[in-house]
Amino acid sequence: MKRNQSSVSAQGIAVVRAIESAKPEGERIVYDPYARQMVPGWMYNLVKFFYDLGYGDKRGPGVMEFLIARDRYIDDFLQQCLDEGIKQLVILGAGLDSRPYRFPQLKSGVKIFEVDHPASQATKLGKLNQIFSTVPDHVTFVPIDFTEQDLAERLSAYGYDPTFKTLFIWQGVTQYLNPAAVDSTLAFVAQYSGPGSKIIFDYMYTSLLGGAADHGEIRNMRRYRKFSGEDLTFGIPEGQITAYLEARGFTHVVDADHQLLTQKYFQPPKKVASGYAIAVATVGSPGAALLSNLD
């Protein structure tokens, strides 16, 4: 993203949640009561207009389904982790994520850190002020420029406890990073979190980034990267996520690919696009029982 510009992709993801949340309760996959208030009205109306025309399905079949399923899958996993008694939640590249404000269990008893670029965080704080009349005090906001500042130092300065059982949510971020930045973040999670801590993040296959699959959505994202300041740069080969994470100190890896996500949340003819997946992994050996629930 551009240095002084809020993340365009974060706004787009919030628009998708808002559109899905407006559907009747029996039809929607995910529900976010704050998403509509997080994004500009013109952006919501424009995307909704093209969504109703079916333009998204023509441009990138199954991409919208992935974005919806990703939010729901992470919501489900967060709830499981809360039921298991996590003490900390760290949202990396938080964007316009509203989970700290819509999960009742997060309003007390869990230390919450939203980590993001200062420009994106300023936009988020302004939205929270509009929605709640003040910024909720149960969340700690950690501004960071990942190109210049160290994640461990920034979190430590804001009260992060490396001994606590922690969940790290890393949504919609890895594909915009370089391999060194991904490795650095994973190394922090593996080395500076308590036993049984977990991470959940989405990623793209390298084959998709390389153009082996015909995805109009990828072409369009790259076409507008000068405007967004966000380029697709990182992927993991299909079928390699377990070996990739085990080599970096994680265990009990779950790979939620497009087939699993389709099976969990959609009925034919709707399906999640191939090339996108969600990974869940544990720091150390605990956690197998919890992760097995997501298989």
N, C-alpha and C positions, 0 to 999 in steps of 0.2 A: 504494500500500500504506500501511497505518497506520504511524506513526512508529516504534513499538517492537515491531512485529509482523513476523515472518518472512513472506516472500511465500507466499501460499496457492497462487497459480498455479504457482510453482516446484515446490512439493510435488506438485501434480497432474500436472505434466509428468513428474516422476521416477516417479510411480506408473505412468503409461502406458509408460515405458521398461521398468520392472520387469515389467509384465505381458507385454509383447512379448518380453522377454529370457528369460522362463520357457518359451517355446515351443521345440519341437525345432529343432535347428540348421537343418534344411532348410526350415523354415516361417517363421522369424522374419525380419523386415526389418532390424531393428537389434538390437545386442547390447551391453548395459551390465551388466557383472558387479557393479557397485556400487550400482545404482539401488535394489534392494530394501532395502539397508541404509541408504539415505539418507532413507527415509520411515517414519513411524510405522506399526506393524503394523496398528493398527485402520483406518487410512486405506487401506492396501493391500488388506486383506481386504474392506472395504466396497465400494471401487471394483471390485475383482475380482468380487465377488458380482453387482453390477449389470451388469458387462461380460459375464459368462457368460450372463446372462439376455437379453442383446441390448438392454438399456435405452439404451445410448449410441447405437446405430443409430437407435432410434426418436426420441430427443430431438434428435440432430444428425447425420443421415446423412452419413458421409464425414469427420466431424471427427476421429475417432480415427485414421482413415487419414492425414489431413493431419499430425497430430502425430507419427505414426510416420515418415512420409515426410520430414518436416522434419528430424528427428534424423539419419536416414540420409543425406539430401542434404548436410547440413552436415558430417557425418563424412567423406563421400566427398570433399568439397571441401577439407576440412582436410588429408586425406592427400595430395591433389594438391599443395597449397601446400607441405607439408613436403618432398615429393619435388622441388619447385622451389627449395627452399633458403631459406624465410623465416627471419628471425633473431628475430622477436618474434611473440608471440600475445597479443592483448588480448581478453578475454572481458568484454563489457559487460553488466551485469546478470546476473552469472554464475549466480546461484541455486544449484541443486544439480547443475550441469554437472560431469560426471566426466571429460571429455576429457583434461585434463592428467594423469590417473592411469591411463588405459587405452590411450593411444597411446605405444608405446615410444620413438618418436623425440622425444617431448616431455620425456623425463626427463634429457636433456643436450643442450646446444648451442643451445637456443632459450630466450630470456627470456619468461617467462609471467607475465601479470598478470590476476588476477581482480578485477574492479571491481564493487562492489555496495554496497547500503545496509548500514550497520553491523548492523542487526538480522538481516537475512538472512545476512550473512557470519558472525555469531556462531553461528547455527544450523549453517551449513556447517562451520565449524571444529570444532564439537563432533562432528559426524558423522565427519569425517576422523580425529579422534582415536580414535573408537571403531573405525573400520575398520582403520587402520594403526598404532594405538597411539601415534602422534605425527602432527603435521601435516607432510606431505612438504615438504622444504626447497627443492624446485626451482620452487616457485610463490610469487609475491609477491602478497599480498592487499592491495588498495587500498580501504579503506572510504571511501564518499562519500555525502553527502546531495545529490542532484542539484538540489534546490530551493534550496540555500544555498551549495554549493561548486562550484568551477570544475574541470572535468575535466582540462584541461591542467596546472593547478597541482598537482592531486593526483597525477597520473601522474608528473610531473616529480619530485616530492618522493620518489617511491618508485623512481626509477632508470630510468624509461622513456627510450629513446633515439629522438628524432624523425627520425634519419637512417637507421634500420634499415628494411629491407623487412619489413612487418608485415601480419599478417592480423587483422582485427577481426571477431569473432563477436558478433552482436547478436540473440539468439534470444528470441522471446516477450516483447519489450519495447515496440516502437514503438506498438502499438495502445493502450497505457496512458498514452502521453505526449501533450502538446499539441504543436502544430506548431512552436512556438518551441524546445522542447526537442529535437525531432528535428533541426531545422535546426542547432542549436548543436552537437550531436554529430557530424553529418555535416561541418560546417565544421572541427571539430577534426581529423577523420580526413583530410580533404582537404589541410589546411594543415600538419599536424604528423606526417607519416609519410613514410618514404623512398620513392623511385621504385619503382613496381611494387607498392606496397602495395595491399591489397584489403579489401573489406568484404562480408560476407554477412549478410543479415537477412531476417526474414519480415515481412509486412505484410498488412493487410486492405484490401479495396476499400471505398471510401466508400459505395457502394451497399448493401453488407452492413450497415455501421454505421447507415445511414439506414433500414433496414427494407425495402428493395426486394425482398430475398430472404427466404424464409420459413425462418429458421434458429432452431430451438428452443434451440440451444446459446447463441446470443446473448441471447435473452430470459432464460434461466436465469442467465447470468453477471451480467446487470444486476439481476436480482431479488435476488441475494445479495451485491451490491457493498458493502452496509453491513457485512457480516461480513468480507469479504475486504479491503476498503479499496482495491479495484482496479476501475476503471471503464474501459470501452472508449471511447476519445476520439479516436483518430487513424486515418485511412485515406488511401489514394491512389486516385484514379480508375482503373478498369480500363483498361489499355492506355497509361497515362501514365507508367509508372515510368522509362522510358528518358529522356524529356524532363525529368522531375523530377530525376533524378540528374545528367544532363549539365549542367543549369543550376546545379548545386552543385559542379562541378569534377570529375566522374567520367567515365570512358570505359568502353567495352567492357561495356556493361550486358547482363546475362542475366536474363530474367524467367521463372522456373520457376513456371508456373501449375498449376492443378489437373489440366489435361490432360497436361502433361508429366510431372508427378509420378505420376499414375496409370499412364501408359505405362511409366515406368521401374521401378516397384516392385510393381504389382498386376496380378492377372488378374481378368477379369470373374467375378462381378458386383461385386467390390469396386472402389471408386473414391474419389478424394479429393473432398471437398466443394468447390464453387465458392466464390469470394469470398476465398480465401486464396492467397497466393503467396510465393515467396522471390526476393529480388533479390541479384545479385552484381555488383559493380562494381570498377573499378580506378582508383587514383589515378595520373594521368598516362597515357601511351600504352602502356607495356609490358603484357604479359599476355594478348594476344589468343589466342595458341596454347593457353594453359592454359584460358581460359574457353570456347573452342570445344569442349572435351571435354565440357562440361555441356549443350550444346545438345540 
